[in-house]
Amino acid sequence: MTEIVSLADATAATIPAALHGCVASIGNFDGVHLGHAALLRQTRQLARRLDAPTVACVFDPHPIAILRPDAAPRRLSTISERARRMERLGIDYLVVIETTKDLLDLTAEAFFDALMINNLRAAGMVEGANFCFGKGRQGNVDLLTRLCQQHGIEFVAAELRSEGSEIISSTRIRQCLADGDVAAAHAMMDVPHRVIGEVIRGDGRGRTIGFPTANIKVSDVVMPATGVYAGTAWIDDRAHPAAIHLGESPTFGSGVPEQVEVHVMDYKADLYGKSIAVDFVARVRGIERFESADALVAQLQRDIRSCRQCLQTASLAKESS
């Protein structure tokens, strides 16, 4: 399991000794997409060669939230979800650095000394070619290479992973989700986009028309475009096929733009108060207003069939890959 380690002040040498002599990579790793995965695999390879622990360092909150709060992007994944995805990549520790104005005011050299020398006492580093660090992002890979050489730290510059003609990035994934293209987001992350939240009480209307739904109070992560999606609900670590309605319910004039209602297929137990994870697999349709409850019910029946078919197709594709 990737262990999460909090670092409230990067300028204070408080990192546990177990991390000393590590091979580290710094970034936000939001979504832990295929580009991140390639970077972290190279980090793991170098760590094995140097017989060192493997460390990924992230900033929380995102630096833009401090510098330009109005422009701060919503997260693709929570810190705990990033750690879960990093586990399968062989990352031993996820260091969560508290982002402060003082931290962002450090020069590139001062930041490197504080984190890599005084805290981690790193033996190696792996970063992508577009890596920048320090105040105003003045530090680049050329400077990082020189600093590592000066301190006897082995440095690897990783190639950036592309999808088609474009580099895979968290920004591209956010745009795919904004367009409702959860399949394209999945392709770049190698896992479906996931939201996690507690099941809260709604208006109960779904149960009265034969389609009970779990209303999810979702954590602060990116939400796909409104619509109906095929997906998977994870309840007590078990996967269940699900139809997900994201957005308002115009037929009844209720709901909010990012309301998440999950119909867990073939599941009868009470879910109130449980925390569940929901993976988005495919978008079935957009939000529609129906003239009557009967018309809505007929459409929901079609949606369930469509969702089952989408999930079956996705499962067959996964088995054949």
Long-range contacts (C-beta under 8 A, 24 or more apart in sequence): 1-83, 1-87, 2-56, 2-83, 2-84, 2-86, 2-87, 2-91, 2-92, 2-93, 2-94, 3-83, 3-92, 3-93, 3-94, 4-79, 4-80, 4-83, 4-93, 4-94, 4-96, 5-93, 5-94, 5-95, 5-96, 6-95, 6-96, 6-98, 7-95, 7-96, 7-97, 7-98, 7-119, 8-98, 9-98, 9-100, 10-97, 10-98, 10-103, 10-106, 10-111, 10-114, 10-115, 10-119, 11-102, 11-103, 11-106, 11-114, 11-118, 13-118, 13-119, 14-119, 15-95, 15-119, 15-120, 18-53, 18-93, 19-53, 19-55, 19-93, 19-95, 19-120, 20-120, 20-121, 21-52, 21-53, 21-121, 21-122, 21-123, 22-47, 22-52, 22-53, 22-54, 22-55, 22-92, 22-93, 22-120, 22-121, 22-122, 22-123, 22-124, 23-47, 23-50, 23-52, 23-53, 23-54, 23-55, 23-122, 23-123, 23-124, 23-125, 23-126, 23-154, 24-55, 24-56, 24-57, 24-95, 24-116, 24-120, 24-122, 24-124, 24-125, 24-126, 25-55, 25-56, 25-57, 25-125, 25-126, 25-127, 26-56, 26-57, 26-58, 26-115, 26-125, 26-127, 26-131, 26-133, 27-56, 27-57, 27-58, 27-127, 27-128, 27-131, 28-58, 28-59, 28-62, 28-170, 29-56, 29-58, 29-82, 29-86, 30-62, 30-73, 30-75, 30-76, 30-77, 30-82, 30-170, 31-76, 31-77, 31-170, 31-173, 31-189, 32-77, 32-82, 32-85, 32-86, 32-89, 32-189, 33-168, 33-169, 33-170, 33-173, 33-188, 33-189, 33-190, 34-161, 34-163, 34-168, 34-188, 34-189, 34-190, 35-128, 35-160, 35-161, 35-167, 35-168, 35-169, 37-89, 37-161, 37-190, 38-158, 38-159, 38-161, 39-126, 39-127, 39-128, 39-158, 40-86, 40-89, 40-90, 40-91, 41-89, 41-90, 42-126, 42-156, 42-158, 43-91, 43-124, 43-126, 44-89, 44-90, 44-91, 46-124, 46-126, 46-154, 46-156, 47-124, 50-123, 50-124, 50-154, 52-123, 52-124, 53-92, 53-93, 54-90, 54-91, 54-92, 54-93, 55-91, 55-92, 55-93, 55-94, 55-95, 55-120, 55-122, 56-86, 56-91, 56-93, 56-94, 56-95, 57-94, 57-95, 57-97, 57-115, 58-82, 58-94, 58-95, 58-96, 58-97, 59-96, 59-97, 59-99, 60-96, 60-97, 60-98, 60-99, 61-99, 62-99, 63-99, 63-104, 65-99, 66-99, 66-100, 66-101, 66-104, 67-104, 73-170, 73-171, 73-174, 73-222, 74-174, 74-220, 74-221, 74-222, 74-223, 75-220, 75-221, 75-222, 76-170, 76-173, 76-174, 76-177, 76-189, 76-193, 76-221, 76-222, 77-194, 77-221, 78-196, 78-219, 78-221, 81-194, 81-196, 85-191, 95-120, 104-135, 105-135, 106-134, 106-135, 107-134, 107-135, 107-138, 107-139, 108-133, 108-134, 108-135, 108-138, 108-139, 108-143, 109-134, 109-139, 109-143, 109-147, 110-134, 111-139, 112-139, 112-144, 112-147, 116-147, 116-151, 116-153, 117-151, 122-153, 123-153, 123-154, 124-153, 124-154, 124-155, 124-156, 125-153, 125-154, 125-155, 125-156, 126-155, 126-156, 126-157, 126-158, 127-155, 127-156, 127-157, 127-158, 128-157, 128-158, 128-159, 128-160, 129-157, 129-158, 129-159, 129-160, 130-160, 163-187, 163-188, 174-222, 177-222, 177-223, 177-224, 177-225, 178-222, 178-224, 178-225, 179-225, 180-224, 180-225, 180-226, 180-227, 180-283, 180-286, 181-283, 182-224, 182-229, 182-280, 182-281, 182-282, 182-283, 183-281, 183-282, 183-283, 185-224, 185-280, 186-280, 186-281, 191-279, 192-231, 192-232, 192-279, 192-280, 192-281, 193-222, 193-224, 193-279, 193-280, 194-277, 194-278, 194-279, 194-280, 195-219, 195-221, 195-223, 195-260, 195-277, 195-278, 195-280, 196-221, 196-275, 196-276, 196-277, 196-278, 197-260, 197-275, 197-276, 197-278, 198-273, 198-274, 198-275, 199-271, 199-272, 199-273, 199-274, 199-275, 199-276, 200-272, 201-272, 202-261, 203-254, 205-249, 205-252, 205-254, 206-261, 206-263, 209-293, 209-296, 209-297, 209-300, 210-297, 211-263, 211-297, 211-300, 211-304, 212-263, 213-245, 213-261, 213-262, 213-263, 214-261, 214-262, 214-263, 214-264, 214-271, 214-276, 215-259, 215-260, 215-261, 215-262, 216-260, 216-261, 216-262, 216-276, 216-278, 218-258, 218-260, 223-258, 223-260, 224-280, 224-283, 225-283, 225-286, 226-257, 226-286, 226-287, 227-283, 227-284, 227-285, 227-286, 227-287, 228-283, 228-284, 228-285, 228-286, 228-287, 228-303, 228-307, 229-280, 229-281, 229-282, 229-283, 229-284, 229-307, 230-281, 230-282, 230-284, 230-306, 230-307, 230-308, 230-310, 230-311, 230-314, 231-262, 231-278, 231-279, 231-280, 231-281, 231-307, 231-311, 232-278, 232-279, 232-281, 232-311, 233-262, 233-264, 233-267, 233-276, 233-277, 233-278, 234-276, 234-277, 234-278, 234-279, 235-264, 235-267, 235-271, 235-274, 235-276, 236-274, 240-264, 240-265, 240-266, 240-267, 241-265, 241-266, 241-307, 241-308, 241-311, 242-278, 242-307, 243-284, 243-300, 243-303, 243-304, 243-307, 244-278, 244-280, 247-287, 248-287, 250-287, 250-288, 250-289, 251-289, 251-290, 251-293, 251-296, 263-304, 265-304, 265-307, 265-308, 281-310, 281-311, 281-314, 282-310, 282-311, 282-314, 284-310
